[in-house]
Amino acid sequence: MNRIFGILLVGSLLVGCPQLPDERVSADAKIEFNQALADELSEMKVVDQLVASNAYPPESYSDLTLEEWEAFKDKTYRAHQKRAEEIFHDFGFVGFDLAGEAGSSDFWIIVQHSDHDSKFQNEVLKKMKVEVDRGNADSKEYGLLVDRVKLNTGESQIYGTQVDFDHDTCQAYPKNLADRIGVNARRKEIGLEPLEIYLNEMTQMHFEMNKQFYSERGVTEPKLYETE
């Protein structure tokens, strides 16, 4: 069987009515760094990347059938999303001040892979924008989540970060992209490289992960976009 691997990119009870994250902590309040949370998110990220980067069971899970592996992946994503929702309820979007740049990114990754709950992704996205505007979250990661949410809710993406591949030429292309002409200006606003460079990077990575698949089809090198 030919195997094609994709590219990727894990509450407490209160008396009375529950408060929203932005009602508990003002934008100007000093946040104490939470090492335990950062460590937990780091551990979740390791598992997330294991299941996200393998379409088939990796060696450490080689005893699982494909069906069992897919079930394990789904269970992992759902468990991580549930925990992320608890964290979000307690803290809002996890910014640099709360868990460091790595911890903030780890939280974002878990949300990014919570595609089974686009409503939750969208709620996080709104709070993430507040932190991005404060310089307390990564604007590039924000752009990836924007595109993810838009595609998951039936809209066109605006930054072109979500890609698919032409398996005849091994070339990445953006899924359902709005306004291709203005995309690089939008990408520049949030610190992303030009789309053509990004797509070429995705193409090269995809080709390296699937050399045998493409070799069997006579594709010896990927097709790249022209760049300035």
N, C-alpha and C positions, 0 to 999 in steps of 0.2 A: 504494500500500500504506500502510495506517495504521501509524504508528509510535508506540509507547508507551514512554516512557523511565521507568526506575525511579529510586529514590533510593539513594544510598549516602552509603552510606557505602561486601610485597614481602619444612674441619677439618684441623684439623692431625692428623698421625700421632703417636701416643705409643707409647713402649716399654711393653710389658706390657698389662694390662687397661685399657680405657678408663675414665676417671673421669667421674662425673656432675657437672653444673654445681655442685650444692650441696656436692659433696665437694672441689671445687677452691677455692671461695671461701666462707668462713663468713659468716653473716648480719651479723656485726659488723666484718668486714674492710673497710678503707678501699679504695674502688674509684677507680682513676685515670680521669679523663674521657678518652674515646677520640674525638678529633675526626674521625679518618679513618672510623671506624665511623658516627658521626653524619652525616657527609657522604654516605657510601654509602647509608645508609638514606633520606636526603632525596631522593637521585636515584631510588631505587627507588620511593619514594612518588609522585613525579611521574608516572612511567609507570603505576603502579598506578591512580591516580585517573583517568588518561586512559582506560584500558580499562574501569574500573569504572563510570564515569559515562555511558557511551555504549552504547546497545543496538545502534546501527548505526554504521558507520565515520564518525568525525568528518572534518572537511575535510582535515586533514593526512594522512588515510589513505583519501581518497575513491577512490583507484585500486583499492582492494580490493573484491572482491565480498563479500556478506554472509557466505558460507561461509568465505572467506579471513579475514575480520575475526574471526569466532568462533574460528577456529583460532589466530589471533594472540593473542587474549585468553587462551585456554586455555594456550598455550605460555608466555605471560608469567606467569600465575599459578603455573604449575608450576616455572618457573625461579626465581621469587622465593621460593617455598616451599622449594626445595632450598637456596638460599643462606641463608634464615632458619633452616633446620634446622642448618646449619653454625655459624651465629652462636649459636644456642641451645646447641649442644653445647659451644662454647667459653666462653660467658659466662652461660648461664642466661637468664632473662627480662631483656631490656634495660631497666634501670631509669633513673630520672632521673640518678643519680650517674654512670652509665656513658656516657650519650649525651645527657643533657639531657631536658627534658620533650618537646621536639619529636622527638628521636631515639627516645625510648621510645614515643611515639605512632605514629611511622612504622613501627616494628617491629610494634607491635600491629596496625596496618592490614594489613600483609602477612600476618600470621597469620589475621586475621579473614577474609581473602579466600582462604584455603587450604582451601576447602570440599571439595576432592577428597581431603583427608587429615585426616579428623576425629580420628584417633588422635594425630597431631602437634598439632592444635589443643588437644586435651585435655591433653597433656603440658605444653604451654606454659601453659595455664590454671592448672594446679596450682602452677607456679613463680611465675606472676603474682600469685596470691593471697598468697604469702609477701611479695612486694615491696609489694603494696597494704597489707598489715598493718604494714609498716615505714614506710609513708608514702613509698615510693619508686616508686610506680606509680599510675596514675589509677584510682580506684575505679569511676568511671562507665564507662570503657572496659572494665574488668573485667566489669561487668554485661552489656555488649553481647556480649562473648565467651562468657560463661556461656550466654546465650540462644542464641547461634549454635551452640555445641557441643551443647546439648540438642536443638535441632531437627535437627541433622545426625546425631544418634545415635538419633532416633526418640522423644525425650522431649518433654514440654511445656516451653515456656519459662516463666521465672518473673518476669521484669521487663517483658515486653511490648515489647522494643526492636526485634524483627524484625516487619516489617509487610508487608501486601499491600493492594490497593486494590479497592474496589467501583467498577467502571468505569461503572456506571449513574448513580452519584451523585457520583463522585470523592470518596470518603472512605476514609481509611486505617483499617485495623483490625489488631490483633495476630494473628499466626499462632499457633494452638494454644497458648493461654495457660492456665496452671494457676492456680486460685484467683484469679479476677478481683477478688473482694471485697477481698483483702489485698494486691493488687499495689502500690498507692500507698505503703503502709507499707514494703514491701520496697524500692521505688524510693528512698524518702526515706533509708533506711539507707545507701545508697551515693552519695547526692548527686544523684539524678536528679529532675527535675521531675515533677509528677503526670502520669499516663498520658494524660489527656485533652488536656493542653497539648501534650505530645509528639506525639500523633497529629494534632492540628490543625496543628502545624508541618510534619509530613510531608505532610499533605494539601495545604497551601498550596504547598509546594515542588513536589509532583507536578503540581498543577494548572498552575502557571506553566510547567513543562517540557512540558506536553501540552495547551496551550490549543487548538490547532487540532483535535486529536482530539476533545476534549470539545465544542468549538463545533459540530462536524459532527453531534453527537448532541443538540444543544439544551441542553447544560449550560453555563450562563453563569457559575456560581460554584460552588465546592466546598461540600460539606456538612460542617459542623463540629460537634464535640461541645460540649455546654454545660459551662462551667467555673465554678468557684466564685469 
